[in-house]
Amino acid sequence: MDSGTKGSDAVLVLSNGTEFHGRSFGAKGTAVGEVVFNTGIVGYQRVLTDPSYCGQIVTMSYPLIGNVGVNPFEHESAKPWPLAYIAREFTDPSHYQSESALEPYLASHGVVGIQGIDTRALVRILRENGTMNGAVSSDPDFSPSAWMDRIRAFRAVDPVLEVTCRETRIHPPVGERRFHVALLDYGCKDGIVRGLCERGCEVVQLPAGTSAEDVLALSPDGIMLSNGPGDPKDNVFQIAQLQRLIGVVPMFGICLGHQLMALATGADTAKLKFGHRGGNHPVKDLAHDRVYITTQNHGYAVLPETVDPKVAEVSHVSMNDDSVEGLRYFGIPAFSVQFHPEAAPGPLDTAYLFDEFLAMIPRDTAR
């Protein structure tokens, strides 16, 4: 299959040999990564700055991207993380908060882009065949056949160590300090920090390589496990540290943090065919018997049949494919969710999970 575009100067090639020809956008060059798609209609800037997209080439299924430009209020981290960015059409901004158009922003951060391709056809390929590797190139000398071995062999190596903070960061609470929370940063979105600080938490953001002893030395009231990129099973050190932390201090895990908690307690994870990425994923909270619209970005999921019923129960499920979206643990103050409660697509539906986390902290120990 070949999707051609008049005046094309860029190409997307998939590991199965499919080529899409379009127009270059953003930085010039060649990027190789895992090609995924996001179904969000709005929030492209938050998608770009989500560290969980490290090592990936992101396709936006919504056809018009860029209309609100780029502003400093929508960042989830200091830089965009996708290796390349794909849209049917990148548009000029027309929004009062815009401080930059999207193209110079991508170019300044080295993100290769392509537009003018049939993104519906691309998404259909990924849905039917599963996520696959690919390359986006605006290099006139680029040869798909010469790059194919490199494309097929691509695998993100230690992406969590690439995106985590390099040193401890302390975030003061909004208003009076009520709690002291340690945040293990596996690729944390700024929204998680804001969600805690707005509830009176002093947040100590720690690198992913922090030991259990160093976490406990802080005497935290609670421990938050952040989102992050890649295969959760690659994080052997982090899983070992969680095995020594779970049950000692109240704990809440989000996305990758949810998967690492599950692995640390004996459950297993597996890669989804094409993942969940977007701001329109329905999830049912089984305890509340209520469905929420959630923001998601993950390619792996906890396997429900591997969850020990003596250890935990499934608390949330996807209404699209019945995959595990949350776990609650028995006998210890700990729970986790696969989606992003800080992202507020509803707009605030699942923010109650932050309150439930803080409610687990005994009032006589909170400070």
TORZA-530315 format. One record per atom (N, C-alpha, C, CB): x, y, z. Coordinates in steps of 0.02 Angstrom, whole numbers, plus 50000, padded with zeros to 5 digits. Glycine has a CB too. Example, Ala and Ser with C-alpha at 12.3 -4.5 7.8 and 13.67 -1.06 7.14 Angstrom:
<nubas>
506604971650390;506154977550390;506604983550390;505654977650452;506424988850354;506844994750357;506455000250394;507044997050286;
</nubas>
This chain:
<nubas>
500424994050000;500005000050000;500445006250000;499525000150061;500265011349961;500645017549956;500165023349955;501105017549894;500195027550007;499765033450010;500165039349985;499495034750082;500025041749925;500405047149896;500115053949908;500475045949823;500555059049910;500355066049920;500735070449872;500475068249993;500385074949839;500685079549792;501215083749827;500165083949758;501795084249797;502335088249826;502635085149887;502075095049843;502615078549893;502865075249953;503615075849958;502655067749954;503855076850021;504575077050033;504745073250097;504815084250039;504275069050120;504395065050180;504045058350171;504155068650244;504275053450208;503985046750203;503945043450272;504405042350155;503415039750281;503345035150338;503375028150310;502685036450379;503815024050337;503845017050316;503765012750377;504515015550278;503315007750373;503195003150428;503624996950420;502455001350431;503694993250474;504124987250472;503844981850427;504204984550542;503194982250407;502914977350360;503014979550288;502174976350374;503354985150278;503504987550210;503024992750184;503514981850164;502474994150218;502004999150196;502315006050198;501364999050239;502205010050145;502475016850142;501915021950135;502965017550084;501985027550169;501535033250163;501965039350146;501115034450229;501805042750092;502195048550071;501795054950087;502365048149996;502135059650118;501805065950138;502295071650138;501485065150205;502125076850178;502515082950180;502865083450248;502085089150167;503475085750246;503875086450307;503595091950352;504595087950290;503655091050417;503415095950466;503865095450527;502655094850484;504075101050554;504515100950612;505235099950593;504295095450659;505605096050631;506315094950619;506425090750556;506645091650679;506995091650526;507195087650468;507625081750493;507575091850416;507585076250456;507995070550474;507595064050472;508285071550542;507845059050507;507545052450509;507465050150581;507965047350468;506885047550597;506755044950664;506465037950659;506265049550703;506725033350699;506495026450702;506205025050770;507075021450686;505615022050773;505295020550837;504695016050829;505095026950872;504325015350883;503705011350883;503135015950862;503575008150953;502765014150810;502225018350785;501575016650822;502125017250708;501295021750856;500675020950894;500185026350872;500805021250971;499565025750895;499075030950879;498705033250941;498575028450826;498515039650940;498145042750994;497485045350966;498545048551028;496925043851000;496265045550975;495995052151002;495785040050991;496415055851039;496185062151068;496015067451016;496715064851114;495495071251029;495295076750986;495645083251007;494525077750987;495755083951072;496105089851098;496685087351141;495625094451140;497105092051163;497645090351209;498275087851177;497405085351256;498405089751114;498995087051080;499645089351115;499005089251007;499645095151146;500255097451180;500405093051241;500185104751201;499875090951276;499985086451332;500215079551308;499345085751373;499985077551250;500225071251221;500965071751206;499835069451156;501165077151175;501865077951155;502335078051215;501945084351116;502115081051271;502565081851328;502475076351381;502445088551360;502105071151365;502015065451410;502625060851402;501355061651394;503035060051455;503635055851449;503485048551431;504015056051513;502865046351440;502705039451422;502765038051347;502005037751446;502815043351306;502885042551234;503615042051213;502555048251198;504075041651260;504775040951244;504885034651201;505205040651308;505235035251146;505375029551103;504845028151052;505485023551144;504335032351046;503775030951002;503685036350948;503145030351042;503365034250895;503145038750841;502385039150847;503365036050769;502135045150861;501435045950879;501025048450820;501365050750938;500495044750806;500005046650754;499385049250788;499835040550708;499155055150768;498535057950793;497975055950745;498575065750802;497465052350771;496915050250727;496455056050709;496515044550761;496405061050753;496015067050737;496375070850682;495905071650800;496035073050629;496375075350569;496715082150573;495905075450514;496495086650617;496775093450619;497135094550686;496225098750609;497785095750682;498195096550742;498585103150737;498675090450751;498585106950792;498995113050794;498595119450799;499415113350734;497925118950800;497515124950796;497565129550857;496805123050787;497775127050915;497855131350973;498585132850987;497535128151034;499025130850943;499725132450951;500035129051010;499815139750956;500535132351040;500895129751098;500915135251151;501615127351079;500765133451213;500805138351267;501135135151328;500105141051285;501355139051377;501695136251435;501245133051486;502095141551468;500585133251476;500115130751526;499935123351516;499485134851525;500085120651458;499865113851441;500415108751444;499555113851373;501005110651465;501565105851467;501465100751523;502225109551475;501635094451509;501675089351560;502395087851580;501335082951535;502865090651543;503575090251560;503925095651520;503875083051545;504585096051526;504945101651497;505055101151422;505605102351530;504915095351391;505065094451320;504595089351290;505805092351310;504535089251223;504155083851191;504575077451189;503955085851118;504235071651196;504595065251200;504525060751139;504355061551259;504005061151098;503975056751039;504575057950993;503325057851000;504795052550961;505345053150914;505115056450849;505645046250899;504475055450832;504185058550773;503435059450784;504315054250709;503125063650744;502425065650754;502075065650686;502375072650789;501465062650685;501105061650622;500405064350628;501085054150603;500175068050577;499485070450575;499255070950502;499425077350610;498605070750493;498325071750426;498485078850402;497565070550425;498395083750448;498545090650430;498735094550493;497945093950395;499305097850490;499505102450543;499275109450524;500285102250554;498905112750568;498605119150552;498965124850589;497865119150570;498845130950564;499115136850597;498705138450659;499125142950548;499015141250711;498655142550773;498215148750768;499135143250830;497665148550805;497225154450812;496905153950881;496675154750754;497305155350932;497065154951001;497415160351042;497185147951031;497055163551086;497315169251122;497895167451169;496775172551161;497955161051189;498495159051233;499105156451195;498255153851281;499055155851130;499615153051092;500215157651094;499395151851019;500795154751109;501415158551109;501895156151054;501765157951176;501715150751021;502125148150967;501695143650924;502745144450993;501865143350860;501555138250817;501875131550832;501625140150741;501545126250811;501795119550827;502435117750790;501255114450811;502495119950727;503075117850688;503735120250718;503015120450617;503815126750734;504455128650764;504585125450831;504485136150772;504055123850868;504145120450932;504435113450921;503465119950970;504155109650873;504415103050858;505125103450830;503965099450808;505245108250786;505905108950756;506435110550808;505885114450702;506265114850856;506755116850907;506935111050953;506485122650948;506505106050957;506645100350999;506845094050959;506045098851043;506935094850895;507175089350854;506675083950840;507745086350887;506015085550843;505495080650830;505325080850755;504865081950873;505445075350721;505285074750649;504545073750641;505685068850617;504245077150592;503525076450581;503365075250508;503175082650604;502765072450497;502515071450429;501765072650429;502675064350402;501515076050378;500805077350371;500595075750299;500625084750389;499935075750289;499675074550221;499595067250204;500125077750172;499665062750253;499565055650238;498875053550261;500115051350273;498655047750239;498005045150257;498055041950327;497745039950204;497935045850378;498005043250446;497465038150464;497995048950496;496885038550431;496375033450442;496625026650420;495715035250405;496945026450362;497215020050337;497775017650383;497485020950265;498195022250407;498735020350452;498465017450517;499185026450466;497975020750547;497685018250609;497365011450599;497175023150637;497045010550541;496725004050527;497254998550523;496335004450460;497824999950494;498364995050490;498604993150560;498954997750448;498694998250603;498934996950670;498414993250712;499125003450705;497784994550701;497254991050738;497204983750716;496584994550729;497274982650652;497184975850626;497804971550635;497004976150552;498394974550628;499014970850631;499384971650697;499454972850575;499194976550737;499544978050799;500074983250789;499844971650827;500264986250845;500794991250844;501424988250812;500944993750914;501764992350771;502374989950739;502874995650735;502234987150669;503494993850722;504014998950715;503965002450648;504704995850723;504285008250644;504285011950581;504795017450583;503595014850568;504835021150528;505295026850523;504955032450486;505945024750487;505075038550509;504855044550474;505485048250451;504395049150519;505515050050388;506115053250362;505945058750312;506565048050329;506325064150317;506305069550267;506975070150232;506105076250299;507405065150242;508055064950210;507965062850137;508545060050247;508165066850089;508075065050019;508445058649998;508295070649974;508935056750037;509325050750021;509075044650060;510055051850035;508525045350097;508275039850137;508045034050092;507685042150182;508265028050110;508065022050073;507735017150121;508685018650039;507075016050113;506735011350159;507075004550163;506025010450136;507295001850108;507604995250109;508254995250148;507734992750038;508625000750144;509265001150179;509155001850255;509665007050153;508585004450275;508445005650345;508015000050377;508085012250353;507774995350336;507274990650361;507534986350419;507044986150305;508144984050416;508404980050471;508424984050536;509114977450455;508614990350531;508644994650589;507944995950617;508985001350572;507464996950572;506764998050592;506494992050630;506324999650531;506584986150602;506304980050632;506654978350698;506364974250584;507274980350706;507654978750766;507554983850822;508384978150750;507214989250808;507154994550858;506804992150921;506775000550830;507074994150978;506754993051043;507014998351090;506894985851071;506565001751124;506775006851172;507165003551229;506165010751200;507755006151242;508195003351294;508185007951355;508915002451267;507975005251412;507955008951475;507615015751468;508655009951502;507005015951440;506685022451431;506525025951498;506055021651392;506395021951550;506245025051616;506845028951640;506045019651668;507435026351632;508035029851654;508175036051611;508635025251652;507905036051550;507985041951507;507535047651528;507845040051434;506925046051551;506435051251564;506405053451638;505765048951542;506655049451684;506595051151755;507015057251772;506815045251798;506845060551827;507235066251850;507935063951870;506875069851910;508415068351863;509115066551878;509295067551951;509585070651835;508915071651986;509045072852057;508385074152092;509525078852066;508395073952157;507785074952197;507515082052188;507925073552270;506855082452181;506525088952176;505995089352230;506205089952105;505945095152262;505445096152314;504935101252290;505775098552380;504295099252292;503755103552270;503335105552331;503305100052216;503285111952345;502915114052404;502165113252395;503075121352421;501795112552450;501065111952445;500735118552427;500775109252509;500135118152400;499725124152392;499365125252458;499225123452330;499535130552492;499235131752558;499605128052612;498505129752558;499265126452665;499565123152723;499765116052707;499085123252782;500355114052732;500585107252720;500195102452765;501345106652734;499905097352732;499515092252767;499855085452763;498815091752739;500215084252708;500515077652698;501215078452668;500075073352651;501615073252679;502295072952652;502325066652609;502845072752711;502355067552543;502285061952496;502925061052455;501685062952449;503165054852452;503725053152408;503445050852341;504175047552440;503685053852287;503465052252220;504035048952182;503215058552182;503965042452167;504465039052126;504315040552053;504455031352139;504795043952021;504705046651954;504965041751902;505075053451947;504485038251870;504665033751815;504555037051746;504245027251820;504395043451747;504215047251687;503605051451702;504085042551627;503635054751760;503045057951789;502785063851749;503215060251859;502125064151741;501795069951713;501715075251767;501115068051682;501795081551748;501745087051797;501055087151830;501885093651763;500545084751795;499865084751822;499815080751886;499375082151771;500215075451893;500205071351954;500465075452012;500625064951944;501005079152000;501285083452053;500775088752073;501945086752029;500465091852023;499965096952038;499385094152079;499695100151974;499155088152059;498595085152094;498735083952168;498405078652062;499355082452184;499555081352254;499655088052290;500195077152257;500015092552258;500155098952291;499515102952305;500625103152247;499025102552261;498395106052271;498005103252330;497975105752209;498185097252353;497855094152410;498275094752474;497705086852395;498745099352473;499135100652533;499735096052543;498715100052591;499965092952489;500545088552495;501195092152479;500465082452449;501695091052521;502375092652502;502625086452466;502835094552564;502825087152402;503005081452361;503755081252351;502645081852292;504055075652369;504765074552357;504825069852297;505125071552420;505015072652240;505055068852177;505745065552173;504935073352116;505745058852167;506365054952171;506525051552105;506315049852227;507165051052087;507355047352027;507145040052031;508115047852015;507035037051973;506805030151970;507295025252001;506665028051898;507925027152006;508435022652035;508505023152110;509095024152004;508045026652143;508075027452216;507935020752250;507585032852240;508325019052301;508235012752337;507665013352387;508875010752373;507405007552408;506875007452458;507105010652523;506635000252471;507735009452542;508005012452603;507995019952600;508715009952616;508185022752543;508205030052537;507495033052537;508575032052473;507025029352509;506325031652511;506085031852583;505875027152468;506185026552619;505945026152688;506315030952734;506015019152714;506925032752716;507315037452757;506985044352758;508025038052730;506565045752709;506205052152707;505605052252754;505965053452636;505435046452782;504845045752825;504215048552792;504965049252893;504055046352731;503475049152696;502825046652726;503505047452622;502305050852721;501635048752740;501345043952689;501175054752749;501535044852627;501285040652572;501785040452516;500605043152547;501715035552472;502155034752414;501725034652351;502595028352419;501895038852304;501555039052238;502025036152186;501345046352219;501765031652144;502135028752089;501875031752024;502085020952088;502305034651984;502085038351925;502005033851863;502565043951910;501765036951811;501745033951745;502455033651717;501285038051698;502525030651658;503165030351625;503135025951563;503695027651673;503675025851524;503685022351460;503925015151464;504115026051411;503805011351411;504135004951401;503784998951433;504805005351426;504134993351426;503904986951453;504024986851529;504274980951419;503504985951569;503614986151642;504104980851667;502954985251677;504144975151633;504584969751656;505324971551649;504444963451617;505484976751611;506174978851604;506434982051669;506244983751546;505984984251712;506174988051771;506294983551831;505634993251788;506794979251825;506934974151876;507114977351943;507494969551853;507544982351942;507744985652005;507144988952038;508294990851991;506744992452000;506174996052028;505674991152059;505825000251974;505554985552026;505094980552053;505354977852120;504994974752002;505994976652123;506294974052185;506214979052242;507044972452175;506274985552227;506194990652280;505474990852303;506424997552255;505004990152258;504294990452277;504114984552320;503854990552215;504424978852310;504284973052352;504454974352425;504674966952327;504914979052436;505114980852504;504724986852531;505854982252506;504334990052488;503964996052509;503214994852517;504075001552459;502934990352477;502214989152478;501994986552546;502014984252422;501504989852574;501254987952640;501564991752697;501354980752650;502134994952686;502474998752739;502175005752745;503234999152724;502045008852688;501775015652685;501205015552634;502325020952665;500655019452646;500125019752596;500405021352526;499605025052616;500145017852475;500435018352408;499885018852356;500895012352394;500015022952305;499555024052249;499965023952185;499155030752256;499795019552138;500155019052075;499725020952015;500415012152065;500025024451967;499675026551907;500055023951846;499615034351904;499685020751800;499955018451735;500535013651744;500175024551693;501155015651727;501715011051737;501785009351811;502365014251711;501655014151855;501675012751927;501185007251947;501515019051966;500595007251915;500095001951925;500374995151904;499445003551887;500694994951847;500964988651821;501544986051865;501194989551749;501964990651888;502524988551929;502294985951997;503004994451940;501774988952026;501484986352088;501224979252078;500924990852113;500894978152021;500624971452007;501184966352000;500204971651943;501714968151964;502274963551956;502624962252023;502774966451906;502654967252065;502984966552130;502594961952177;503084973352162;501954961052163;501534956852207;501354950252174;500894960552226;501714948452120;501634941852091;501204941252030;501374937452141;500884946652008;500474946451947;500924947051886;499944952051948;500614946551827;501004946951765;500694952151720;501024940051730;501094954451671;500864959351622;501004956751552;501214966151633;500654959551503;500764957651433;500634963651389;500304951651413;500924963451330;500834968951283;500154968451249;501394969051230;499804974151244;499174974451208;499304974851133;498754980551232;498804973051094;498904972851022;499084979750994;498274970350988;498704984851015;498874991650992;498824996851047;498414993550934;498714994851108;498734999351165;498125003751172;499335003651160;498125007651226;497595012551240;497915019351244;497215010851307;497745023751198;498035030451198;497505035451174;498675030851153;497315039851219;496805044851202;496465047451264;496295041851154;496005052151255;495645055151311;494915053351312;495715062551308;494745047551285;494035045751278;493915038351293;493785047351208;494275035551341;494225028451356;493765027351416;494915025351370;493205023751407;492745022451462;493005016951508;492055020651436;492985018451573;493215013651624;492685013151679;493905015851654;492545007051701;492045006051753;492385005051821;491595000151737;492185009151870;492385008151939;491895003151969;492395014951979;492124997151982;491674991752004;491374993152073;492044985152005;491754996352117;491504997752184;490945002952183;492065000152230;491015007952140;490525013252135;489985011852083;490865019852119;490085006452044;489615004651991;489485010651945;488955002052020;490035013751923;489985019751883;490525019751829;490035026151926;490355022351770;490825022651715;491095029751708;490495020351649;491745030251701;492085036651693;492445036851625;492585037951751;492485042851596;492895043851537;493595045551560;492595049451490;494085041951534;494775042751559;495265044251503;494985036451596;495825047051524;496405048051480;496885042251491;496755054951493;497135039351437;497585033651443;498175034251394;497205027151430;498715030951413;499295030551369;499725024651392;499705037151370;499565018851366;499955012951385;499905007551332;499725010251454;500435003551327;500434998051280;500434991251313;501024998551236;500444991151381;500454984951418;499884984951469;501134983851454;499684979051492;499144978551541;499264972651587;498454977851505;498984973151647;499014967651695;498534962151673;498844970151767;498764955951675;498344950251657;497914948251716;498784944151634;497244948651710;496814947551768;496874940651798;496104948651748;496994935551757;497034928751783;497654927551825;497024923751726;498134932251824;498754931451863;498724935151929;499344933951823;498184938851942;498114942452005;497884937652059;497614948451998;498284936752111;498124932152165;497524934952204;498734931052213;496954931452206;496364934052240;496464934952315;495784929352229;496994932052343;497154933152414;497554939652423;497544927152442;497814942252368;498244948252372;497874954552351;498854947352328;497484954052297;497164960052270;496544958052230;497644964052225;496134963052214;495564962152172;495564967452117;494904962452212;495274965752060;495194970652006;494664975652026;495004967051938;494844982052026;494394987252048;494084991151990;494754992052093;494434991451933;494194995151874;494324990851812;494555002051868;493874991251764;493954987551701;493804992151642;493494981251699;494124990751587;494004994451525;493334992251495;494574993451474;492924997051476;492294995451443;492394993751369;491815001251450;492984994851343;493124993251273;493354986051264;493654997951246;493794983651308;494064976951298;494124972751362;494744977451267;493824975251417;493814971651481;494504970751512;493504964851471;494994974451489;495664973951520;495664977151589;496194977151475;496154975351629;496214977751698;496394985151697;496734973651738;496004989251733;496134996351738;496274998651809;495555000251710;496254994051856;496404995851925;496434989751970;495895000751951;496814990252025;496874984952074;496834988052144;497524980952065;496494984552189;496484986352260;496754980452299;495764988352285;497214981852345;497564976652382;497234975352449;498304978552391;497264969152471;496944967052534;497444967552591;496674959852528;497214970252647;497614970252708;498164975352711;497904963652717;498274979052657;498784984352656;498494990552623;499424981952619;498724996452641;498465002652610;498795003952543;498585008652657;498525000852491;498825001652425;498305000352371;499414996852416;498315004352318;497905003152259;498235006452199;497175005952270;497985004852140;498295007652079;497785007752023;498915003452058;497905012151974;497485012551915;497915013051852;496995018551919;497645010551797;498005010551734;497935017251697;497755004951690;497405020851710;497265027151676;497565033051715;496505028151666;497435039151690;497725045151720;497195049551753;498095049251666;497115048951819;496615052951854;496775060351855;496525050551924;497405062151845;497595069251845;497435072751780;498335069951860;497285069051727;497205071951661;496525075151650;497315066851608;496025073151688;495375076351691;495035077251623;495445082951723;494925071851585;494565072751521;493825073651530;494685066751477;493585072451591;492865072251604;492485078351626;492755067551652;492785083851656;493505085251663;493815082851729;493615092451656;493425081551782;493715079951847;493475073351875;493565085551895;493205069051832;492875062951856;493275058751905;492695058751798;493895057051888;494265052251928;494775055451975;494615047351884;494735062051984;495175065352031;495055062952103;495085072952027;494475059852115;494325057252182;494845052152205;493635054152183;495215049152159;495705044152178;496285047252218;495985040752115;496455053452203;496955056852244;496705057552316;497125063852214;496075059252323;495785059952390;495765053252426;495085062852386;495615047852390;495605041252421;496315039152443;495325036052372;496805040952404;497505039552423;497675043152489;497985041752367;497525049552493;497705053352552;497285051252612;497615060852540;496675048752600;496255046352655;496545040152688;495545044952630;496985036552653;497295030552682;497825032352734;497615026452627;498055038652734;498585040652780;498285041952849;498945047052754;498515038552901;498245039752968;498345046952989;498585035053019;497825049953016;497865057053033;498385058553088;497185059453055;498535053653129;499005054953182;499735054653159;498905049953238;499825052453095;500505052353068;500605057553014;500665045453040;500065060052984;500135065052931;500445071452959;499445066552899;500845074552918;501185080752939;501375084952879;501815079052982;
</nubas>
